Structure formats: C-alpha cells, structure tokens
Amino acid sequence: MKLALGLPKGSLEKSTIELFRKAGVHIHVGQRAYYPSSDDDELDLVLMRPQEMPRYVEQGILDAGITGYDWTVENRARVERICELEYSKATRRKCRWVLAVSEGSRFKKAEDLQGKRIATELVDTTKRFFKKKRIAVEVEFSWGATEVKPPRLVDAIVDITETGSSLKANKLRIIDEVLETSTILIANKEAWKNVWKKRKLQNIEMLLRGTLDAENYVGLKCNCEENVLQKILGILPALHNPTVSYLSDSGWLAVETIIRTRDAKHIIPQLKIAGASGIVEYPVNKIIP
C-alpha cells in the first residue's frame, strides 16, 4: 500500500524537501518534476501548487498534502487537519494576509474602503471578510505582483506577508488583518479512516514535528569530578534530568543533556567556571516527546 502525498510546489518547495531530508526521507526531484521519488517506498509523491492541494485532498485524488491553512479556508475544503508545521520559506513565524493601502492614502481602516476596488489572490476569503463587516467593495483576482498595484490600479490589496519587508519596500501600510496562516498537514477524511494510512500519516507527523522542534535545541555533554556534580547540575536546564554516568577514571563523571540553542552561549562558560571539562556541544536531529 502507498500513501499519495502532495508536496507544495513554489516558494515552500525547497524548505519542504529539506525538512523531509532532516526527518530521514530523501526526496529527489528529477526530470518528472511534478512526480518526485524518495527512499520511502510507501510514499507516492506529487508536487503541486498549495492553492490547489486542499481540493485534490478533499476529492480523494490525494490521501494527504502539505499546504497552507489559508488555501484550505479559501477552498472551503472539508479535510482532516492533522497538524501545524511551523515553517515557511524564510522564517518559522506565521504569515498573515493583510489589508494594505499606499502610505499616502486617506484610508485608515477597512470601513474607509466602502465602494472601492481590492486586488488579491485570496478572493473568496477576502469577500467573506468584507461581507462580515458589511462593507461593499469590489474584489478582483490578482495574477501576481499584487503589492505594486495601489494606488494607481486598485485602492487596496489583501496580500500575504511574512516579514513585512515587501510591503514596506512598495510603500504600503497595513490597516487590518484578514487571516493568519501557517503550513499544515491535511488528509482526506476517508484516508484518515484507513488504519494503515492513518498510522503512516501519524509517523510522518511525528518525524516532521520532531525535526522542527530539534532546531531549537542542542545536545551538551561534559566531564566533571564527583565533588562538583551538584554545582554542574544546578547550571543545566534540561528537557528531563541530565544523564550522569561514571567514567573509568575514579571520581570522574560524564554529564549529558539537551538545552535550548539560545542558552548554550551562557551555560558553557558557567560550566567551565564550575569545574567542567571536555565540554562538547552537538546538533540534535529530532526531539520526540
């Protein structure tokens, strides 16, 4: 049996393939660019635009897929949402679809756009946003380069932003937020009822989330004399209690633990001052609770 899994083509393609590589699944995109291969014989992979993914998953053409929460909302797709994967093309922060206008415009809030023209790729969601606020606007589909359209071609846009740098570069000002989104793993509802496919997807979820969690941590080990052990343990935060084992040299111990990457630069000097030696910091590939 195989799991038909859709992977996002476009801006998320490289980061998704890299995430799978770190998780232990090596994906190769060859001449058949839309049908990559992998070293997992249980996966039948397809590359497609995230905008289309929810529809194909809902219809059962794909068992599961990695897409954006935004496109699941836009397609009103009835799918099983398995988990959120906190990664994107540039950072690990969530992206936002925002309502933006040119810096010099008179528009200060969504209500000021009554009767105006809005350009966006997220057409249905934008229409629902304004309908909920009871603001009559004209929403048109944007084929790209949305951020360059105000104020000459349209009065405002709804566009996705990760860092905000593109909006600022195009002299745009955010006046409201339409939708917060992130990358998610979704499944067809019937596929989710299949015992084998559900277990396969749960395993993929565990490996991907464990890989993402590990990016915030490093392993740390050191040696110390027995008489300074409690001082060493007092310095070390850990997911659980540090592992302590005896060395062949009498009176010496080895201490090993996992710490947050951001804390390492502070902890390592403290360990050295406290009497630790042979301090080694090493990367962690996965953290599975």
C-alpha positions in Angstrom: 0.0 0.0 0.0 1.1 3.6 -0.7 0.2 7.0 0.6 -0.5 9.6 -2.1 1.1 12.7 -0.6 1.1 16.1 -2.1 4.1 18.5 -1.5 3.9 22.2 -2.1 5.5 23.5 -5.3 6.8 27.0 -5.4 8.1 29.1 -2.5 7.8 26.2 0.0 9.2 23.5 -2.2 12.9 23.7 -1.2 12.2 24.1 2.5 9.8 21.2 2.5 12.2 18.9 0.8 14.9 19.9 3.2 12.6 19.3 6.2 11.9 15.8 4.9 15.6 15.2 4.4 16.3 16.2 8.0 13.4 13.9 9.1 15.1 11.0 7.3 13.2 10.9 4.0 15.3 11.9 1.0 13.3 13.3 -1.9 14.7 13.6 -5.4 13.1 15.9 -8.0 14.2 14.7 -11.4 13.0 15.3 -15.0 9.5 14.4 -14.0 9.5 17.5 -11.8 5.9 17.1 -10.6 6.4 13.4 -9.6 9.4 13.2 -7.3 10.8 10.0 -5.9 12.1 9.2 -2.4 13.8 6.5 -0.5 10.5 5.7 1.3 8.7 3.1 -0.9 5.4 3.7 0.9 5.1 7.2 -0.5 3.6 8.2 -3.8 4.7 11.9 -4.1 3.2 14.7 -6.2 4.3 18.3 -6.4 1.5 20.9 -6.9 0.6 24.4 -6.0 -0.6 24.8 -2.4 -3.6 26.7 -3.8 -4.9 23.5 -5.4 -3.9 21.0 -2.8 -6.9 21.1 -0.5 -9.3 20.5 -3.3 -7.5 17.4 -4.5 -7.2 16.1 -1.0 -10.9 16.6 -0.3 -11.8 14.8 -3.5 -9.5 11.8 -2.6 -7.2 12.2 -5.6 -4.5 12.7 -2.9 -4.6 11.0 0.5 -2.9 13.9 2.2 -0.9 17.0 1.5 1.1 19.9 2.9 -0.5 23.2 2.1 -1.4 26.5 3.8 -4.3 26.9 6.2 -5.2 29.9 4.1 -5.8 27.8 1.0 -7.8 25.3 3.0 -10.1 28.2 4.1 -10.2 29.7 0.6 -11.3 26.4 -0.9 -13.7 25.7 2.0 -12.2 22.2 1.9 -13.7 19.5 4.1 -10.5 17.8 5.1 -8.8 16.4 8.2 -6.4 18.8 9.7 -3.6 16.7 11.2 -1.1 19.2 12.5 0.5 22.6 12.0 4.1 22.7 10.8 5.8 25.9 11.9 8.0 26.6 8.9 7.9 28.8 5.8 10.2 29.9 3.1 12.1 32.5 5.2 11.3 32.1 8.9 9.4 30.0 11.4 6.9 32.7 12.1 3.3 32.5 10.9 2.3 34.5 7.9 -0.6 37.0 7.7 -3.0 38.0 4.9 -3.3 41.7 5.5 -5.3 44.6 4.1 -2.9 47.2 2.9 -3.1 50.6 1.2 -0.5 53.0 -0.1 1.3 55.0 2.6 0.0 58.3 1.4 -3.7 57.3 1.0 -6.5 58.6 3.2 -7.7 55.1 4.1 -7.2 54.4 7.8 -9.5 51.3 8.4 -11.4 48.7 6.4 -14.6 50.8 6.6 -13.0 53.6 4.7 -12.9 51.3 1.6 -16.6 51.3 1.0 -17.3 51.1 -2.7 -13.6 50.7 -3.5 -11.6 48.1 -5.5 -9.5 45.4 -3.8 -7.0 43.1 -5.5 -5.9 39.8 -4.1 -5.2 36.1 -4.8 -7.4 35.2 -1.8 -10.6 36.3 -3.4 -13.3 34.2 -1.6 -11.8 34.7 1.8 -11.5 38.5 1.2 -15.1 38.7 0.1 -16.2 37.0 3.2 -14.0 39.3 5.3 -15.7 42.4 3.9 -19.2 40.8 3.9 -18.8 40.1 7.7 -18.0 43.8 8.2 -20.9 44.8 5.9 -18.6 46.8 3.7 -19.5 46.8 0.0 -16.3 46.5 -2.1 -15.2 45.1 -5.5 -12.8 42.2 -5.1 -10.8 41.2 -8.1 -8.3 38.4 -8.6 -4.7 39.4 -8.8 -2.4 37.4 -11.1 0.7 38.4 -9.2 2.8 41.5 -8.3 -0.2 42.5 -6.1 1.9 44.8 -4.0 2.7 47.2 -6.9 -1.0 47.9 -7.8 -2.1 50.5 -5.2 -2.9 53.3 -5.7 -3.0 53.5 -9.5 -4.7 50.2 -10.4 -6.6 49.5 -7.2 -7.5 51.2 -3.9 -6.1 48.5 -1.7 -4.8 44.9 -1.6 -5.1 41.8 0.5 -1.7 40.2 0.4 0.4 37.7 2.4 3.3 38.9 4.4 5.9 37.1 6.4 8.4 39.8 7.4 6.6 42.8 6.1 9.7 43.9 4.1 8.0 43.7 0.7 5.1 45.8 1.8 7.4 48.5 3.2 9.6 48.4 0.0 6.5 49.1 -2.0 5.4 51.9 0.3 2.3 50.1 1.6 0.7 50.5 5.0 -1.3 47.7 6.8 -4.7 48.8 8.0 -6.3 45.4 9.0 -5.6 41.7 9.2 -7.7 39.2 7.2 -6.3 35.9 8.1 -3.3 34.3 10.0 -2.0 31.3 8.3 0.7 28.6 8.6 1.8 25.4 6.8 -0.4 22.5 7.7 -0.6 18.7 7.0 -4.1 17.7 5.9 -5.7 14.4 5.0 -8.7 13.2 3.1 -11.4 12.2 5.6 -11.7 8.6 4.1 -8.0 8.1 4.0 -7.8 9.2 7.7 -10.2 6.4 8.5 -7.9 3.8 6.9 -5.8 2.2 9.6 -2.6 1.9 7.6 -2.8 5.4 6.1 -3.6 7.0 9.4 -0.7 5.3 11.1 1.6 6.3 8.2 0.5 9.9 8.5 0.9 9.9 12.2 4.5 8.7 11.7 5.2 11.4 9.2 3.8 14.0 11.6 5.9 12.7 14.5 9.1 12.8 12.4 8.4 16.3 10.9 7.4 17.9 14.1 10.3 16.2 16.0 12.7 17.6 13.3 11.3 21.2 13.7 11.4 21.0 17.5 15.0 19.9 17.3 16.0 23.1 15.6 15.6 25.0 18.9 17.9 22.6 20.8 21.4 21.3 21.0 23.0 18.4 22.9 25.6 19.2 25.6 27.9 16.9 27.4 30.9 17.4 29.7 33.1 15.7 32.3 33.4 16.7 35.9 34.8 15.5 39.2 32.3 14.0 41.6 32.7 16.7 44.1 31.4 19.4 41.7 28.5 17.4 40.3 25.7 19.2 42.1 27.2 22.6 41.1 27.1 21.4 37.4 23.6 20.1 37.7 22.4 23.4 39.1 23.6 25.2 36.0 21.9 22.8 33.5 18.3 23.2 32.4 17.0 20.2 30.6 14.0 18.5 29.0 14.4 15.9 31.7 17.1 15.3 34.3 20.6 15.1 32.8 22.1 11.7 32.3 25.0 11.1 34.7 27.4 8.2 34.2 30.7 7.1 35.8 33.9 7.3 33.8 36.8 4.7 34.0 38.8 7.3 35.9 37.9 7.1 39.6 36.0 10.1 40.9 35.0 11.4 37.4 31.6 11.6 35.9 30.1 12.3 32.4 27.0 14.5 32.2 24.8 14.8 29.2 21.7 16.7 28.5 19.6 18.7 25.9 19.4 22.5 26.2 17.9 25.3 24.1 20.3 26.6 21.5 19.9 30.2 22.7 21.1 29.2 26.2 24.3 27.5 25.1 26.4 30.6 24.9 25.6 31.4 28.6 25.7 27.9 30.0 29.0 26.7 28.5 31.2 29.4 30.2 29.4 28.7 33.5 30.1 25.0 33.3 33.8 25.7 32.7 34.0 28.0 35.7 32.2 25.4 37.8 34.8 22.8 37.0 33.5 21.0 33.9 36.0 19.8 31.2 35.7 18.1 27.8 32.6 20.2 27.0 31.0 19.2 23.7 28.0 20.9 22.0 26.4 18.9 19.2 23.4 19.3 16.9 20.1 17.4 17.6 18.3 16.0 14.6 14.9 15.1 16.2 13.2 15.5 19.6 10.3 13.1 20.1 8.5 13.7 23.4 
